[in-house]
């Protein structure tokens, strides 16, 4: 960002504006799905390390999401809120 910030009030206004512009993304289903994918991936690795066969279920869920995501974007079920 190439803005000159001269005092605390301007910095606060800039932070507030950035949060307001980013709020559609933070409230979107896309972020929830990405967090769920990261949780399932970490759980799958941990289950694989301890030798549990349930890791296959976790990796299957992660793989299913990664293959279904492009289709959901093409069908416009999912959309990046800031790319309208």
Residue pairs with C-beta under 8 A, 6 or more apart in sequence:
1 14
3 14
5 11
5 14
21 82
22 82
24 81
24 82
25 31
25 80
25 81
25 82
28 80
28 81
29 78
30 78
30 79
30 80
30 81
33 65
33 69
33 78
36 65
37 62
37 65
37 66
40 58
40 61
40 62
40 65
41 58
41 59
41 62
43 58
44 55
44 58
44 59
44 62
45 55
46 55
47 54
47 55
47 58
48 55
48 59
69 78
72 78
73 79
